[in-house]
Amino acid sequence: MTSAEQSAHAAATVVVELSGSAPADAHAVFGVLHTAYASDRSPDDVPREPDGGGGTTVWTAAFDTTDVREQPGPVALGAPVTAVLQGGYQAVDGLRVTLSSAFAVNVVGTSSGDQEQEVQLRLASR
């Protein structure tokens, strides 16, 4: 891969962090994203609570938004999920649109940099 290809790939990658949810809801959100995009995690990699419980659990995966394989349909969640998206502007916007095809999406906060942005979303069933 040339350096230009590496830069383009990096600009298309979005890191997604999910928190404040049950493992089944995190799996539902990641499932929607796996339908649309390639990821660093297998679709069979099911989120689960760590041994010992307590504290806040955050599940993380990276998605390559270069190509949309399939637009997902609506998916039910047991409770709202907090999602933080980090990546290039176009990649984050595209991933947010994909999430909105499956969930009610509410933008809670944003932070912008020179070439990347971070967007905090609240996802709920439609």
C-alpha positions in Angstrom: 0.0 0.0 0.0 1.4 3.4 -1.0 1.5 6.3 1.5 -1.3 8.0 -0.4 -3.4 4.8 -0.1 -2.6 4.6 3.6 -3.7 8.2 4.1 -6.9 7.6 2.3 -7.6 4.4 4.3 -6.9 6.2 7.6 -9.2 9.1 6.6 -12.0 6.5 5.9 -11.6 4.8 9.3 -14.0 5.6 12.1 -13.4 4.4 15.7 -16.7 3.7 17.4 -17.0 3.5 21.2 -20.2 2.3 22.8 -21.0 2.7 26.5 -24.0 2.9 28.8 -25.6 -0.2 27.3 -26.2 -3.9 27.8 -23.9 -6.2 25.8 -26.9 -7.2 23.6 -27.5 -3.6 22.6 -23.8 -3.0 21.9 -23.9 -6.1 19.7 -27.0 -4.8 17.9 -25.2 -1.5 17.1 -22.0 -3.2 16.0 -24.2 -5.7 13.9 -25.7 -2.7 12.0 -22.2 -1.3 11.3 -20.9 -4.7 10.3 -23.8 -4.9 7.7 -22.5 -1.8 6.1 -18.7 -1.7 6.6 -15.6 -3.8 7.0 -14.2 -3.8 10.6 -11.2 -4.7 12.7 -13.5 -7.1 14.6 -15.3 -10.2 13.5 -19.2 -10.0 13.4 -19.0 -13.0 15.7 -17.1 -11.0 18.4 -20.0 -10.5 20.8 -19.6 -7.8 23.5 -19.9 -9.2 27.0 -19.6 -7.9 30.6 -16.1 -8.2 32.0 -15.6 -10.6 35.0 -16.1 -8.7 38.2 -18.7 -6.3 36.9 -18.7 -2.8 38.5 -17.5 0.2 36.6 -18.4 1.4 33.2 -17.8 -0.8 30.2 -16.8 0.6 26.8 -16.8 -1.5 23.7 -14.6 -0.3 20.8 -14.3 -1.2 17.1 -12.9 0.5 14.0 -14.9 0.6 10.7 -13.6 1.3 7.2 -16.2 3.5 5.6 -14.6 3.4 2.1 -17.4 1.2 0.7 -20.9 0.7 2.0 -21.8 -2.9 1.5 -25.4 -2.7 2.4 -27.7 -0.1 4.1 -29.1 -1.6 7.3 -32.8 -1.5 8.2 -34.3 -0.6 11.6 -33.1 -2.5 14.6 -34.6 -2.5 18.1 -32.6 -1.6 21.2 -33.5 -2.6 24.8 -32.3 0.8 26.0 -30.6 3.9 24.5 -26.9 3.5 23.7 -24.2 6.2 23.9 -21.9 6.1 20.8 -18.7 8.2 20.3 -17.5 8.4 16.7 -13.9 9.5 15.9 -12.4 10.0 12.5 -12.3 12.2 9.4 -15.2 14.5 8.8 -16.6 12.7 5.7 -16.2 9.2 7.3 -17.9 10.2 10.6 -20.8 11.9 8.7 -21.3 8.8 6.5 -21.3 6.4 9.5 -23.8 8.6 11.3 -26.1 8.5 8.3 -25.8 4.7 8.3 -26.7 4.6 12.0 -29.7 6.8 11.3 -31.1 4.2 8.9 -31.3 1.8 11.8 -31.8 4.0 14.9 -33.2 7.3 16.1 -29.9 9.3 16.4 -29.5 12.3 18.6 -26.3 14.3 18.5 -25.3 15.0 22.1 -21.9 16.8 21.5 -19.2 17.4 19.0 -15.5 18.3 19.0 -13.7 19.3 15.9 -10.0 19.3 15.0 -8.1 20.2 11.9 -8.7 16.9 10.0 -10.8 14.8 12.4 -13.9 15.2 14.5 -15.5 13.4 17.5 -19.3 13.2 17.7 -21.2 11.8 20.7 -24.5 10.3 19.8 -27.5 8.9 21.7 -29.0 5.9 19.8 -32.5 4.6 20.5 -35.0 2.4 18.7 -37.1 4.2 16.1 
